[in-house]
Amino acid sequence: MGKPTRWVILGFLFAISVGHAVVFAQTDSSGSAQTDAYRAQLQAQLADLERQIAGQQAILDQAKTQDVSLSRDIKILNAHIAQAQLEIKARTIAMSQLQTGITQKQQTISTLNSKLGDEMESLAALLREKNRLDTTSPAVAILSAQSLSDFFVDLDTFDQINEKLQDSFTKITDTKNLTQKQQDTLQSQLDEETKLRQVQQLQKEQIAQQQAQKQKILAETKGQEKAYQSLIAKNQQSAAQIRAALFQLNGSAAISFGKALDYANEASKVTGIRPAFLLAIIREESNLGSNVGKGTYAEDMHPTRDVPVFMAIASSLGLNPTSLPVSKKQWYGWGGAMGPAQFIPSTWAGYAGYVKPDYRYDASKDRIGKLTGNQPPNPWNPEDAFMASAIYLTDSGAAAQTPAAEFKAAMCYLAGCGNANKADLQFYGQQVAQFAAQYQCQIDILNGKGGNCSL
């Protein structure tokens, strides 16, 4: 076969490059056109649900200004349930929107990978031709050329190939960088979807609890106001009862409310966090489902992000990693969170002094142990878990002790501060605020300030 001229080689490469650019643009344009109408429909539904949610919030705000009564408290429960059901519907739509974006990103990455493969093949063809010209001596090239002009055409082709090689290297680098950027965005979207599904499950459980509470109240009072007032008086707890009551923890054994409050007060002294808010965060994390503390690292933990850190933590504490409880993996994402505060190992490492790359424990970088005196700290020890949560939350602004600052810190705890303003996730912060109000009432009773903690 005759050797290819520069025009054949360069024409072939130009066709590949332009052809794939057109395919990529067509894929992106087509995908966008197919989803615009669907997204607009979802957005309209979401806006309608948000209006209904605001309406239920107005009912709640108005009811809370009234004196405690059976009708008021049933109205509050009904509004909470209705609002939660609407929020679940809205979050389902948000997840549909997110899934559409995830699908598009996956298609884009697939197209980029295909484009990268073709660019690599083009580079290989260029390198083969360059190698052929490199290994042919000028004398042989002149003698084998049909004419002197053919020889100079080959020299010109050699220069053109070198230029195209540099261009090909640039294209491959750019495509790799773009692919990595798309993959990073995809991972962020997948992480957000995991949080949405986690909050979705938590809110469903809350609805079931509120419906059971409503039925219990109606059954015990038979709808009579006098009976309800008697029930409230009967259920009012004394300071001794509050302090002795169990504070349920998942991932470690339950402790008394008094002991939990001691840990919260200890953390408050050194970080400035409000004890009631810290207790609410710990309770919310323990409410994240029956998966908490029911898993094992081998089955449920992210193998590259968390397992190496987990093994280092277990080793430094002298514990058997196979017997340590972690959160169970759910169908929508990895588990592996540890103890009452539900830190994943890679996050715990940054607060407890486990330093990359081998995650050796360094006491000088241990923020938790410096405050509790437990070095290294143990994520399954409630004292260390409470302190770790307090540090994380105060890093996010909770020490200001304002409703807005605490709400933001709660959202940071759930999904990172970059997602703190996302309406789809704000149920978490709202529920933490409700729990904090309940705990503040109980703390006030313990401090001799009285208080009605019925709802």
C-alpha positions in Angstrom: 0.0 0.0 0.0 1.2 3.6 -0.7 2.1 5.8 2.2 -0.5 8.4 3.2 0.0 12.0 2.3 -0.3 14.8 4.8 -3.7 15.7 3.3 -5.1 12.3 3.9 -3.8 12.1 7.5 -4.8 15.7 8.5 -8.2 15.4 6.7 -8.9 12.1 8.6 -8.0 13.7 11.9 -10.1 16.9 11.2 -13.1 14.8 10.4 -12.8 12.9 13.6 -12.4 16.0 15.7 -15.3 18.0 14.0 -17.5 15.0 13.9 -17.3 14.3 17.6 -17.8 18.0 18.5 -21.0 17.9 16.5 -22.2 14.7 18.1 -21.5 16.1 21.6 -23.3 19.4 20.8 -26.3 17.5 19.4 -26.5 15.2 22.4 -26.4 18.1 24.8 -29.0 20.1 22.8 -31.3 17.2 22.4 -31.2 16.2 26.0 -31.9 19.8 27.1 -34.8 20.1 24.8 -36.4 16.9 26.1 -36.2 18.0 29.7 -37.2 21.7 29.6 -40.9 21.0 29.4 -40.8 18.4 32.1 -38.8 20.6 34.4 -41.2 23.5 33.9 -44.1 21.2 34.8 -42.3 20.0 38.0 -41.5 23.6 38.9 -45.2 24.6 38.6 -46.2 21.8 40.9 -43.5 22.6 43.4 -44.6 26.3 43.5 -48.2 25.2 44.2 -47.1 22.9 47.0 -44.9 25.6 48.6 -48.0 27.9 48.7 -49.9 25.2 50.5 -47.0 24.6 52.9 -47.0 28.3 53.8 -50.7 28.2 54.4 -50.2 25.4 57.0 -47.4 27.4 58.6 -49.8 30.3 59.0 -52.3 28.0 60.8 -49.5 26.8 63.1 -48.3 30.3 63.9 -51.8 31.5 64.7 -52.6 28.4 66.9 -49.5 28.8 68.9 -50.6 32.2 70.1 -53.7 30.7 71.8 -53.9 29.2 75.3 -53.4 25.5 75.7 -56.6 23.6 74.9 -57.6 20.3 73.2 -58.9 22.0 70.1 -55.7 24.1 69.8 -53.3 21.2 70.2 -55.3 19.0 67.8 -55.2 21.8 65.3 -51.4 22.1 65.8 -50.9 18.4 65.3 -53.2 18.4 62.2 -51.2 21.3 60.7 -47.9 19.6 61.4 -49.1 16.4 59.8 -50.6 18.3 56.7 -47.4 20.4 56.4 -45.2 17.3 56.6 -47.2 15.5 54.0 -47.0 18.5 51.6 -43.3 18.8 52.2 -42.9 15.1 51.3 -44.7 15.7 48.1 -42.6 18.8 47.4 -39.4 16.9 48.2 -40.4 14.0 45.8 -40.7 16.6 43.0 -37.3 18.0 43.9 -35.8 14.5 43.7 -37.4 14.0 40.3 -35.8 17.3 39.2 -32.5 16.2 40.6 -32.7 12.7 39.0 -33.3 14.4 35.6 -30.0 16.4 36.2 -28.2 13.2 37.3 -29.3 11.4 34.1 -28.1 14.3 31.9 -24.8 14.3 33.7 -24.3 10.6 33.2 -25.1 11.0 29.5 -22.6 13.9 29.2 -19.9 11.8 30.9 -20.6 8.9 28.6 -20.3 11.2 25.6 -17.1 12.7 26.9 -15.6 9.3 27.6 -16.4 8.2 24.0 -14.9 11.5 22.7 -11.8 10.8 24.8 -11.5 7.3 23.4 -11.6 8.6 19.8 -9.1 11.3 20.6 -6.7 8.6 22.0 -7.1 6.6 18.9 -6.3 9.7 16.8 -3.2 10.3 18.9 -2.1 6.7 18.4 -2.5 7.1 14.6 -0.4 10.3 14.7 2.3 8.7 16.8 2.5 5.7 14.4 3.0 8.0 11.4 5.5 10.2 13.3 7.5 7.1 14.3 7.5 5.9 10.6 8.8 9.3 9.5 11.3 9.5 12.4 12.8 6.1 11.5 13.2 6.8 7.8 16.6 8.4 7.0 16.7 11.4 4.6 18.7 9.4 2.0 16.3 6.5 2.0 13.3 9.0 1.9 14.8 10.8 -1.2 15.5 7.5 -3.0 12.1 6.0 -2.3 10.2 9.2 -3.2 8.7 9.2 -6.7 10.0 12.8 -7.1 11.9 15.4 -5.2 8.6 17.2 -4.6 7.2 14.1 -2.8 10.2 14.2 -0.4 9.4 17.8 0.6 5.7 16.9 1.0 6.8 14.3 3.5 8.9 16.8 5.4 6.0 19.2 5.5 3.8 16.4 6.7 6.2 15.6 9.5 6.0 19.2 10.7 2.2 19.1 10.4 2.1 15.9 12.5 4.1 17.5 15.2 1.7 20.4 15.4 -1.3 18.0 15.4 0.3 15.9 18.2 0.5 19.0 20.4 -3.1 19.9 19.5 -4.2 16.3 20.3 -2.4 16.4 23.7 -4.3 19.6 24.5 -7.6 18.2 23.4 -7.1 15.1 25.5 -6.2 17.1 28.6 -9.2 19.4 28.1 -11.5 16.5 27.7 -10.2 14.8 30.8 -10.6 17.9 32.8 -14.1 18.5 31.6 -15.0 14.8 32.3 -13.6 15.2 35.9 -15.6 18.4 36.4 -18.8 16.6 35.2 -18.1 13.6 37.5 -17.6 15.9 40.5 -20.9 17.6 39.8 -22.6 14.3 39.4 -21.2 13.1 42.8 -22.5 16.3 44.4 -25.9 15.7 43.0 -25.9 12.0 44.1 -24.9 13.2 47.6 -27.7 15.7 47.7 -30.2 13.0 46.6 -29.0 10.8 49.4 -29.7 13.6 51.9 -33.1 14.2 50.4 -34.1 10.6 50.8 -32.7 10.5 54.3 -34.8 13.5 55.4 -37.8 12.0 53.5 -37.7 8.9 55.6 -37.3 10.8 58.8 -40.3 13.0 58.0 -42.4 9.9 57.2 -41.5 8.5 60.6 -42.5 11.9 62.3 -45.9 11.8 60.6 -46.5 8.3 62.0 -45.5 9.5 65.5 -47.7 12.6 65.3 -50.7 10.6 64.1 -50.2 8.1 66.9 -50.0 11.0 69.4 -53.2 12.5 68.1 -55.1 9.2 68.3 -53.8 8.7 71.8 -55.0 12.1 73.0 -58.4 11.7 71.5 -58.7 8.2 72.9 -57.7 9.3 76.4 -59.9 12.4 76.5 -62.8 11.3 74.3 -62.7 14.8 72.9 -63.5 16.5 76.2 -61.6 19.7 77.2 -61.8 19.0 80.9 -60.3 15.6 80.4 -57.6 17.0 78.3 -56.6 19.6 81.0 -56.5 16.8 83.6 -54.3 14.8 81.2 -51.9 17.7 80.9 -51.7 18.1 84.7 -51.1 14.4 85.2 -48.3 14.3 82.6 -46.5 17.3 83.9 -43.1 16.0 85.1 -41.3 17.0 88.2 -37.6 18.0 88.1 -36.7 14.6 89.5 -38.7 12.8 86.8 -37.1 14.8 84.1 -33.5 14.2 85.3 -34.1 10.4 85.7 -35.8 9.9 82.4 -33.8 8.0 79.8 -32.2 10.0 77.0 -32.3 7.5 74.1 -29.1 7.1 72.1 -28.6 5.0 69.0 -25.1 3.7 68.5 -24.4 3.5 72.2 -26.4 2.7 75.4 -29.1 5.1 76.6 -28.2 7.5 79.4 -30.3 9.5 81.8 -31.5 12.9 80.7 -29.6 14.3 83.7 -26.3 12.8 82.4 -27.0 14.0 78.9 -27.6 17.5 80.2 -24.4 17.3 82.1 -22.5 16.5 78.9 -24.4 19.3 77.0 -23.5 21.8 79.8 -19.9 20.7 79.7 -19.8 21.3 76.0 -21.6 24.6 76.4 -19.0 26.0 78.8 -16.1 25.5 76.3 -17.9 26.1 73.0 -20.7 28.5 73.8 -23.4 26.3 72.3 -26.9 26.2 73.9 -27.4 22.9 75.7 -31.0 22.5 74.6 -29.9 22.9 70.9 -27.1 20.3 71.3 -29.5 17.8 72.9 -31.9 18.4 70.0 -29.2 17.6 67.4 -28.2 14.4 69.2 -31.9 13.3 69.4 -32.4 14.1 65.7 -29.4 12.1 64.7 -30.7 9.2 66.8 -34.0 9.5 65.1 -32.6 9.0 61.7 -33.9 5.5 61.6 -33.5 1.9 62.8 -30.4 1.6 60.6 -28.4 3.6 63.3 -25.9 1.3 65.0 -27.2 -1.8 63.2 -24.4 -2.1 60.5 -20.8 -3.3 60.2 -17.9 -1.6 58.6 -17.3 -4.4 56.1 -20.8 -4.3 54.7 -22.0 -0.8 55.1 -19.1 1.6 55.1 -17.6 3.4 52.0 -14.6 1.2 51.2 -12.1 3.9 50.2 -13.3 7.1 51.9 -14.1 5.7 55.3 -12.8 2.2 55.9 -9.1 3.1 56.2 -9.9 5.8 58.7 -12.2 3.5 60.6 -9.5 0.9 61.0 -7.1 3.6 62.3 -9.7 4.8 64.9 -10.4 1.2 66.1 -6.7 0.5 66.3 -5.9 3.6 68.3 -8.7 2.8 70.7 -7.7 -0.8 71.0 -11.1 -2.0 69.8 -12.1 -4.8 67.5 -13.5 -3.2 64.3 -15.8 -6.1 63.5 -17.7 -5.6 66.7 -18.1 -1.8 66.5 -21.7 -0.7 65.6 -22.1 1.7 62.7 -25.1 2.9 60.7 -26.5 0.4 58.2 -26.2 1.1 54.5 -29.5 2.2 52.9 -30.6 1.6 49.3 -29.9 5.2 48.5 -26.4 5.6 50.0 -23.5 4.4 52.2 -23.8 4.0 56.0 -20.9 3.7 58.4 -21.8 6.6 60.8 -20.5 6.1 64.3 -22.0 6.6 67.7 -24.7 9.0 69.1 -23.4 12.0 67.0 -23.4 10.0 63.8 -20.0 11.1 62.5 -18.7 9.2 59.5 -15.0 8.2 60.0 -13.6 10.6 57.4 -15.3 13.6 59.2 -14.4 12.4 62.7 -10.7 12.2 61.6 -10.6 16.0 61.1 -11.8 16.7 64.6 -10.1 13.9 66.5 -6.6 14.2 65.3 -6.2 11.4 62.6 -3.9 12.9 60.1 -3.6 12.0 56.4 -2.2 10.1 54.5 -2.0 7.1 56.9 -4.4 8.5 59.5 -2.1 8.2 62.5 -3.4 9.7 65.7 -1.8 13.0 66.6 -2.9 14.4 70.0 -1.7 17.9 69.1 -4.4 18.0 66.4 -7.2 16.4 68.5 -9.8 19.1 69.1 -12.2 16.8 70.9 -9.8 15.1 73.3 -8.3 18.4 74.3 -11.7 19.5 75.7 -12.9 16.2 77.2 -9.5 14.9 78.4 -10.1 11.6 76.5 -7.2 11.1 74.1 -7.9 9.6 71.7 -11.6 10.4 71.9 -14.1 7.6 71.3 -17.1 8.3 69.0 -19.2 5.7 70.8 -18.6 7.5 74.2 -21.5 9.9 74.7 -19.2 12.5 76.4 -16.9 12.6 73.3 -19.8 12.4 70.9 -21.5 15.4 72.5 -18.3 17.4 72.4 -17.6 16.6 68.8 -21.1 17.7 67.8 -20.7 20.9 69.8 -17.4 21.7 68.1 -18.9 21.1 64.6 -22.0 23.1 65.4 -20.1 26.1 66.8 -17.8 26.0 63.8 -21.0 26.6 61.9 -22.1 29.6 64.0 -24.3 28.0 66.7 -22.6 29.8 69.5 -24.6 32.9 68.6 -27.6 31.1 70.1 -30.1 32.9 67.8 -32.8 30.9 66.0 -31.3 31.8 62.6 -27.8 30.8 63.7 -28.9 27.5 65.2 -31.1 26.7 62.2 -28.2 27.2 59.9 -25.8 25.2 62.1 -28.3 22.3 62.1 -28.5 22.4 58.3 -24.7 22.4 58.1 -24.7 19.4 60.3 -27.0 17.5 58.0 -25.8 18.5 54.5 -22.9 20.9 54.7 -23.2 24.7 54.9 -23.3 25.0 51.1 -26.8 23.4 51.3 -28.1 25.2 54.4 -30.6 27.3 52.4 -32.1 24.5 50.4 -35.8 24.3 51.1 -35.9 20.6 50.2 -33.8 19.8 53.3 -35.1 22.3 55.8 -37.4 20.0 57.6 -34.3 18.7 59.5 -33.6 22.2 60.9 -37.3 22.8 61.7 -37.5 19.5 63.6 -34.3 20.3 65.5 -35.9 23.6 66.5 -39.0 21.9 67.9 -36.9 19.4 69.9 -34.8 22.3 71.2 -37.9 24.1 72.5 -39.1 21.0 74.3 -35.7 20.5 75.9 -35.4 24.1 76.9 -38.8 23.8 78.7 -37.5 20.8 80.6 -34.2 22.6 81.4 -36.2 25.5 82.7 -38.1 23.2 85.1 -34.8 21.8 86.3 -33.6 25.3 86.9 -36.7 26.2 88.9 -38.3 28.4 86.3 -41.4 26.3 85.7 -42.9 25.7 82.3 -45.6 23.8 80.4 -43.9 21.1 78.3 -47.1 19.3 77.1 -46.5 19.9 73.4 
